[in-house]
Amino acid sequence: MKNILLIFNFVLLVLVGYLYYLHFQDNKISTPESKSSVVANSNEKSRVAYIDLDSLQNNYSYYKKIKADFERKQSEANDELTSMQKKYQNRAMQLQQKAATMNQKEQEAAMQEMNKMQQDLQSRKQNIDNELYNYNSKMKEDILTRIQDFLKEYNKDGKYSYIFSYEPGFMFYKDSTLNITPDVIAGLNKLDSENKK
């Protein structure tokens, strides 16, 4: 899976590089002086910045709160499933001990009871998995929306043409002067504290 993602990221990087090349290829001008001024102007218009996702996740207070809520929900769900599993196992042992003294009707009733308990356990596990998945998806969507809304305001002067997210292993080189992570973290945390008031 990591190899597939690495190949996919490499292909995306090559495509972005190719598009970047094509963009500047169209702006050819014959004289070296005018060519360098066109490249300088293009670079001013095409400023790029990035956000370090690891730093954002470690320092964005809302993200940490949501993550803690998700982990709490996950822990509660695991506790519930463990409890149901123990009840199922205990009841199975009780019925197994009584099996020798049961008549056929009691054995059939015991089998039906065990089947129902197992179905209930599987059904509950499926519901919990769906609930956690939906909660996690909404959490990611909410955080992404907050970041995008903040970046629209942050970049309302049009200083940056592109703002990327940086994850280790995705980029081979990054210029730390293009890192706007501290500004984004401070701005997001300030917005969240203002919204709490």
Backbone bond lengths (Angstrom), bond angles and torsions (degrees), N, CA, C in turn:
res aa  C-N    CA-C-N  psi(-1)  N-CA   C-N-CA  omega(-1)  CA-C   N-CA-C  phi
1 M - - - 1.458 - - 1.530 110.05 -
2 K 1.369 117.29 -41.94 1.459 119.64 179.38 1.519 110.67 -63.94
3 N 1.342 116.33 -37.63 1.460 119.54 179.59 1.515 110.86 -64.69
4 I 1.319 117.31 -39.29 1.458 120.85 178.92 1.521 110.06 -63.53
5 L 1.342 116.59 -44.65 1.470 120.40 178.87 1.522 110.89 -64.57
6 L 1.330 116.77 -39.62 1.463 120.78 179.79 1.523 109.72 -64.02
7 I 1.326 117.21 -44.13 1.467 120.92 178.71 1.519 109.95 -64.39
8 F 1.345 116.72 -44.25 1.457 121.39 178.87 1.529 110.58 -59.85
9 N 1.319 117.49 -45.54 1.465 121.46 179.31 1.518 111.23 -64.58
10 F 1.332 117.06 -38.77 1.459 120.26 178.25 1.522 110.52 -64.14
11 V 1.340 116.91 -43.72 1.463 120.80 178.54 1.527 110.35 -61.65
12 L 1.329 116.74 -43.09 1.468 119.72 177.60 1.523 111.14 -61.23
13 L 1.333 116.75 -41.93 1.468 121.21 179.69 1.523 110.32 -62.57
14 V 1.327 116.96 -43.23 1.469 120.84 178.41 1.523 110.18 -63.42
15 L 1.340 117.94 -43.34 1.460 120.98 179.51 1.527 111.83 -63.53
16 V 1.325 116.47 -41.97 1.473 119.52 177.29 1.520 109.95 -62.66
17 G 1.321 116.79 -42.65 1.465 120.52 177.55 1.517 111.52 -61.52
18 Y 1.314 116.48 -41.87 1.457 121.08 179.08 1.530 110.73 -64.17
19 L 1.321 116.80 -45.20 1.467 120.06 177.87 1.525 111.04 -62.28
20 Y 1.324 116.34 -39.82 1.461 121.06 177.70 1.525 109.71 -61.62
21 Y 1.329 115.90 -44.08 1.460 121.30 177.60 1.524 110.63 -60.36
22 L 1.331 117.52 -47.65 1.459 121.16 179.95 1.524 111.71 -60.81
23 H 1.322 116.02 -38.99 1.463 120.08 179.97 1.520 110.40 -59.59
24 F 1.312 117.99 -44.76 1.461 121.33 -177.78 1.519 111.78 -83.39
25 Q 1.303 118.84 -20.95 1.460 122.55 177.75 1.523 110.48 -66.36
26 D 1.346 116.75 -36.40 1.467 121.21 -179.67 1.523 112.43 -68.51
27 N 1.301 118.26 -20.54 1.459 122.79 -175.84 1.522 112.28 -94.81
28 K 1.353 118.69 27.85 1.463 121.46 -178.56 1.520 110.49 -67.01
29 I 1.310 114.09 135.92 1.464 121.46 174.73 1.519 105.73 -134.41
30 S 1.299 117.76 143.55 1.459 120.96 -168.42 1.522 114.61 -68.91
31 T 1.317 120.27 -37.37 1.461 120.17 -175.66 1.518 111.14 -84.74
32 P 1.333 117.70 141.98 1.468 120.76 -179.31 1.528 112.75 -61.79
33 E 1.355 117.28 -36.63 1.462 119.40 -177.88 1.533 110.43 -65.54
34 S 1.326 115.37 -47.55 1.469 118.28 -178.21 1.522 110.59 -69.99
35 K 1.352 117.34 -31.75 1.465 120.46 177.71 1.520 110.87 -64.42
36 S 1.318 117.95 -43.15 1.467 120.29 179.99 1.521 111.16 -67.70
37 S 1.342 117.52 -33.12 1.460 118.62 178.72 1.530 110.66 -71.40
38 V 1.349 117.30 -34.86 1.459 120.25 177.06 1.522 109.81 -65.96
39 V 1.329 117.43 -43.28 1.465 121.37 178.57 1.520 109.96 -63.58
40 A 1.315 118.04 -41.45 1.469 121.09 178.61 1.522 110.17 -63.48
41 N 1.350 116.93 -44.35 1.459 119.65 178.39 1.523 111.43 -64.73
42 S 1.330 117.41 -39.72 1.462 120.61 178.78 1.517 110.50 -64.09
43 N 1.336 116.58 -40.11 1.460 119.94 179.20 1.523 111.09 -65.30
44 E 1.332 116.90 -35.65 1.458 119.60 177.78 1.524 110.40 -66.51
45 K 1.320 117.58 -38.59 1.455 121.32 179.92 1.526 111.85 -75.92
46 S 1.316 117.28 -28.40 1.463 121.70 -175.23 1.526 111.43 -107.19
47 R 1.301 117.69 47.71 1.463 120.62 177.48 1.511 110.15 -68.73
48 V 1.302 114.56 138.90 1.452 121.45 -178.15 1.517 108.47 -120.12
49 A 1.328 116.22 144.49 1.466 121.70 174.90 1.522 107.34 -138.34
50 Y 1.331 115.18 166.53 1.461 118.02 177.87 1.516 110.91 -141.61
51 I 1.333 113.39 159.36 1.463 121.99 176.87 1.521 107.01 -119.83
52 D 1.305 116.50 128.27 1.465 121.92 177.70 1.527 108.06 -80.99
53 L 1.337 116.92 110.44 1.470 121.09 -174.73 1.528 112.54 -63.88
54 D 1.327 117.93 -37.06 1.466 119.61 179.00 1.523 111.01 -60.79
55 S 1.324 116.57 -46.06 1.466 120.41 178.87 1.521 111.15 -64.65
56 L 1.314 115.78 -40.42 1.465 120.06 179.15 1.528 110.41 -61.09
57 Q 1.328 116.65 -47.02 1.458 120.73 -179.41 1.531 111.77 -64.47
58 N 1.311 116.95 -35.16 1.469 120.73 -178.20 1.525 113.38 -78.03
59 N 1.337 117.45 -21.02 1.459 119.59 -172.37 1.524 115.78 -122.62
60 Y 1.307 117.59 -7.52 1.463 120.75 179.52 1.532 107.58 -85.41
61 S 1.309 116.95 112.36 1.470 121.88 -171.89 1.538 112.28 -61.25
62 Y 1.317 118.30 -38.82 1.461 120.75 -179.88 1.531 110.27 -64.92
63 Y 1.319 116.89 -42.13 1.465 120.64 178.33 1.527 110.30 -60.95
64 K 1.328 116.46 -43.95 1.470 119.78 -179.72 1.531 110.81 -63.20
65 K 1.331 116.66 -38.69 1.474 120.71 179.27 1.524 110.60 -65.24
66 I 1.330 116.37 -47.45 1.464 121.15 -179.48 1.527 109.98 -63.76
67 K 1.303 117.02 -40.74 1.468 120.65 179.40 1.526 110.31 -63.10
68 A 1.328 116.79 -42.51 1.465 120.50 178.57 1.533 110.72 -64.00
69 D 1.340 117.30 -39.87 1.467 120.99 176.46 1.528 111.14 -61.44
70 F 1.330 116.06 -42.90 1.461 120.23 179.75 1.528 110.67 -64.40
71 E 1.318 116.63 -43.85 1.469 120.11 179.71 1.527 111.12 -64.20
72 R 1.337 117.24 -36.34 1.464 120.82 176.55 1.527 110.45 -64.52
73 K 1.343 116.50 -46.13 1.470 120.83 178.22 1.530 110.66 -61.01
74 Q 1.304 116.16 -41.04 1.457 120.91 179.85 1.531 111.02 -64.68
75 S 1.322 116.33 -41.43 1.462 121.32 179.00 1.529 110.88 -65.24
76 E 1.332 116.87 -43.92 1.469 121.09 177.55 1.528 110.86 -61.37
77 A 1.321 116.43 -40.67 1.461 120.79 179.52 1.529 110.71 -65.15
78 N 1.323 116.10 -42.72 1.465 119.96 178.24 1.524 111.15 -63.34
79 D 1.333 116.16 -40.00 1.470 120.18 178.10 1.535 110.89 -63.30
80 E 1.324 116.41 -42.12 1.466 120.52 179.34 1.524 110.93 -62.92
81 L 1.334 116.55 -45.34 1.464 120.11 -179.43 1.529 111.56 -66.73
82 T 1.318 116.74 -37.65 1.471 120.74 177.68 1.519 110.21 -63.35
83 S 1.328 116.59 -42.09 1.462 121.30 178.40 1.533 110.76 -63.05
84 M 1.319 117.04 -44.19 1.464 120.26 178.80 1.531 110.94 -63.65
85 Q 1.319 116.01 -39.81 1.464 120.58 179.57 1.528 110.90 -63.81
86 K 1.341 116.41 -41.43 1.469 120.14 179.13 1.522 111.17 -64.60
87 K 1.340 117.21 -41.84 1.465 120.63 177.51 1.525 110.74 -60.68
88 Y 1.307 115.56 -41.80 1.462 120.75 179.41 1.533 109.82 -62.52
89 Q 1.338 116.26 -47.36 1.468 120.11 -178.54 1.532 111.73 -65.26
90 N 1.333 116.65 -41.69 1.476 120.11 178.80 1.529 111.02 -62.89
91 R 1.323 115.85 -43.78 1.468 118.95 -179.87 1.532 110.44 -66.22
92 A 1.329 117.09 -37.54 1.468 120.60 178.35 1.524 110.39 -63.01
93 M 1.324 116.66 -40.87 1.478 119.62 178.35 1.526 111.12 -66.15
94 Q 1.346 117.29 -41.14 1.470 120.61 178.08 1.529 110.69 -59.99
95 L 1.313 115.94 -46.66 1.462 119.92 -178.38 1.530 111.41 -68.45
96 Q 1.315 116.13 -33.39 1.461 119.85 178.52 1.533 110.87 -66.21
97 Q 1.328 115.79 -39.16 1.466 120.37 178.92 1.533 110.91 -66.92
98 K 1.322 116.88 -33.76 1.472 121.07 -179.45 1.530 112.37 -86.20
99 A 1.319 118.13 -9.52 1.468 122.14 -171.84 1.521 112.90 -54.78
100 A 1.326 117.84 -38.67 1.473 120.68 -176.91 1.532 111.37 -66.24
101 T 1.326 117.70 -29.14 1.474 120.78 -177.21 1.524 113.38 -96.93
102 M 1.324 117.55 -0.75 1.470 121.47 -177.83 1.520 110.77 -85.13
103 N 1.335 114.34 144.69 1.464 118.06 171.10 1.530 108.04 -85.05
104 Q 1.316 117.37 177.24 1.465 121.22 -174.04 1.531 111.86 -63.27
105 K 1.310 117.66 -38.65 1.470 121.22 -179.89 1.533 110.06 -64.65
106 E 1.320 117.44 -41.94 1.473 121.61 178.49 1.529 110.90 -66.93
107 Q 1.348 116.90 -37.74 1.470 119.90 177.70 1.530 110.95 -64.75
108 E 1.318 117.08 -40.99 1.467 120.80 178.04 1.525 110.84 -64.75
109 A 1.333 116.19 -40.53 1.470 120.16 178.03 1.532 110.09 -64.64
110 A 1.336 116.17 -39.71 1.466 120.48 179.02 1.532 110.58 -64.59
111 M 1.328 117.21 -41.72 1.473 121.16 178.38 1.529 110.88 -63.42
112 Q 1.324 116.23 -41.51 1.464 119.86 178.55 1.527 110.47 -64.27
113 E 1.333 115.70 -41.48 1.463 120.05 178.57 1.529 110.63 -61.62
114 M 1.334 116.94 -44.39 1.466 120.62 -179.32 1.533 110.90 -66.26
115 N 1.330 115.62 -41.27 1.468 118.88 178.14 1.525 111.48 -62.39
116 K 1.333 116.49 -41.63 1.467 120.16 179.17 1.532 110.66 -64.98
117 M 1.344 116.76 -43.16 1.471 119.93 178.55 1.528 110.78 -61.27
118 Q 1.327 116.28 -40.91 1.465 120.20 179.92 1.535 110.62 -67.14
119 Q 1.321 117.54 -41.63 1.464 121.05 177.87 1.526 111.34 -64.08
120 D 1.339 115.97 -41.23 1.472 120.25 178.07 1.526 110.63 -62.20
121 L 1.330 115.56 -41.71 1.473 120.25 179.49 1.526 110.33 -63.95
122 Q 1.309 117.38 -46.43 1.464 120.64 179.98 1.531 111.22 -65.51
123 S 1.315 116.34 -40.06 1.461 120.38 179.16 1.533 111.11 -64.04
124 R 1.325 115.54 -44.94 1.466 119.68 179.36 1.523 111.23 -63.88
125 K 1.335 116.34 -40.27 1.468 120.06 178.47 1.518 110.30 -61.56
126 Q 1.324 116.42 -43.33 1.470 120.60 178.63 1.527 110.74 -63.09
127 N 1.330 117.62 -43.28 1.471 121.11 178.35 1.522 111.28 -62.57
128 I 1.334 116.27 -42.97 1.469 120.08 179.42 1.522 110.32 -63.84
129 D 1.328 117.27 -44.33 1.467 120.48 178.47 1.526 110.82 -59.00
130 N 1.328 116.48 -42.69 1.471 120.43 178.91 1.533 111.23 -65.30
131 E 1.324 116.51 -43.50 1.465 120.36 179.15 1.526 111.13 -60.87
132 L 1.330 116.26 -45.76 1.470 119.97 -179.79 1.525 111.38 -66.00
133 Y 1.314 116.48 -40.27 1.461 120.21 178.46 1.533 110.53 -62.42
134 N 1.329 116.43 -46.60 1.471 120.60 179.59 1.523 111.25 -63.45
135 Y 1.332 116.30 -42.19 1.472 119.94 178.94 1.522 109.98 -62.63
136 N 1.327 116.55 -44.72 1.460 121.22 -179.84 1.528 110.88 -62.96
137 S 1.326 117.38 -41.15 1.468 121.25 178.69 1.525 111.13 -63.94
138 K 1.342 116.54 -44.54 1.470 120.07 178.62 1.524 110.71 -64.29
139 M 1.325 116.21 -38.84 1.464 121.00 178.64 1.530 110.10 -60.74
140 K 1.329 116.75 -48.56 1.465 120.28 -179.73 1.518 111.28 -63.03
141 E 1.327 116.29 -42.52 1.463 120.96 179.76 1.533 110.99 -63.53
142 D 1.326 116.60 -41.63 1.458 121.68 179.38 1.535 110.63 -63.07
143 I 1.311 116.35 -46.24 1.469 119.96 -179.30 1.524 110.10 -65.66
144 L 1.326 116.71 -43.57 1.460 120.31 178.85 1.531 110.73 -60.44
145 T 1.320 117.34 -42.76 1.465 121.02 178.40 1.525 110.85 -62.78
146 R 1.321 117.17 -43.45 1.466 120.50 178.43 1.527 111.26 -60.29
147 I 1.332 116.45 -43.63 1.465 120.47 -179.63 1.519 110.12 -65.95
148 Q 1.338 117.01 -45.57 1.465 119.80 -179.79 1.528 111.46 -62.93
149 D 1.322 117.53 -42.70 1.464 120.38 178.43 1.532 110.77 -62.37
150 F 1.328 115.84 -42.43 1.456 119.19 178.50 1.528 110.74 -63.03
151 L 1.351 116.85 -44.18 1.465 120.06 -177.47 1.519 112.01 -65.88
152 K 1.340 117.70 -32.16 1.471 119.75 175.71 1.527 110.09 -61.85
153 E 1.320 116.18 -43.87 1.468 120.05 178.10 1.529 110.80 -69.96
154 Y 1.314 116.17 -42.95 1.474 122.15 -179.50 1.529 111.03 -59.88
155 N 1.320 117.16 -37.27 1.463 121.91 -175.44 1.533 111.88 -105.84
156 K 1.329 117.51 25.52 1.465 119.17 -177.63 1.529 112.35 -64.98
157 D 1.335 117.23 -20.15 1.460 120.37 176.13 1.528 112.04 -80.32
158 G 1.333 117.53 -4.89 1.458 121.22 177.49 1.507 114.36 73.85
159 K 1.300 116.74 22.17 1.465 120.79 -178.12 1.527 111.28 -62.01
160 Y 1.326 116.70 -36.51 1.467 120.74 -177.49 1.520 110.46 -113.52
161 S 1.331 114.80 136.97 1.457 120.23 173.59 1.518 110.70 -84.37
162 Y 1.335 115.71 -33.68 1.458 121.73 -178.27 1.523 109.67 -138.69
163 I 1.322 115.46 138.74 1.466 121.12 171.72 1.527 106.00 -128.03
164 F 1.326 114.88 114.32 1.462 121.34 -176.83 1.514 110.40 -100.23
165 S 1.328 114.48 161.12 1.462 119.14 169.10 1.522 106.91 -98.70
166 Y 1.318 115.52 139.83 1.465 120.50 -179.68 1.515 109.66 -108.60
167 E 1.322 115.39 129.46 1.449 122.19 172.34 1.517 107.06 -125.62
168 P 1.319 118.43 139.96 1.464 119.67 178.63 1.533 110.55 -56.22
169 G 1.321 115.63 137.29 1.454 120.88 -179.81 1.515 113.66 92.38
170 F 1.335 117.40 -9.98 1.459 120.00 -179.05 1.526 111.41 -90.32
171 M 1.317 116.92 -42.82 1.457 121.33 -179.97 1.523 109.02 -110.82
172 F 1.315 114.84 144.39 1.454 119.57 178.64 1.523 111.74 -87.67
173 Y 1.298 116.52 -25.77 1.466 120.72 179.25 1.519 107.98 -145.81
174 K 1.315 114.95 143.28 1.464 120.20 174.79 1.525 108.03 -143.84
175 D 1.296 114.82 139.82 1.457 121.50 178.48 1.524 107.12 -91.49
176 S 1.313 117.19 115.61 1.463 120.53 -174.18 1.533 112.69 -64.35
177 T 1.322 117.81 -16.27 1.468 118.75 177.17 1.529 111.25 -71.60
178 L 1.323 117.19 -14.83 1.466 121.30 179.04 1.527 112.12 -94.33
179 N 1.318 116.52 3.73 1.468 121.90 -178.71 1.528 109.69 -80.22
180 I 1.325 116.56 115.22 1.471 120.78 178.77 1.529 111.20 -107.88
181 T 1.335 116.17 13.16 1.466 120.62 -176.73 1.530 113.37 -54.28
182 P 1.344 119.30 -48.49 1.474 118.04 -179.42 1.526 113.24 -58.24
183 D 1.339 116.89 -40.52 1.472 120.34 177.95 1.529 111.12 -63.11
184 V 1.336 115.88 -42.45 1.466 120.58 -177.85 1.526 110.07 -66.77
185 I 1.327 117.01 -44.77 1.469 120.51 179.66 1.527 110.40 -61.23
186 A 1.326 115.89 -48.03 1.473 119.82 -179.58 1.530 110.60 -61.19
187 G 1.323 116.82 -43.27 1.459 120.47 -179.20 1.520 112.89 -66.12
188 L 1.334 116.67 -43.37 1.467 120.25 179.27 1.527 110.96 -65.31
189 N 1.324 116.53 -43.99 1.466 119.58 179.45 1.534 110.87 -64.01
190 K 1.336 116.60 -37.07 1.465 119.79 178.47 1.537 110.38 -65.81
191 L 1.323 116.37 -43.23 1.473 119.74 178.29 1.513 111.32 -61.14
192 D 1.332 117.08 -42.24 1.460 120.62 -179.60 1.527 111.50 -65.76
193 S 1.325 116.63 -39.38 1.468 118.18 179.51 1.532 110.66 -69.92
194 E 1.327 117.41 -33.41 1.470 120.56 177.14 1.535 110.64 -69.60
195 N 1.323 116.86 -36.13 1.477 121.21 -179.71 1.526 111.61 -70.26
196 K 1.325 117.77 -24.60 1.461 121.67 179.40 1.516 111.86 -74.57
197 K 1.342 116.04 -23.95 1.475 119.88 -176.19 1.500 111.55 -71.86
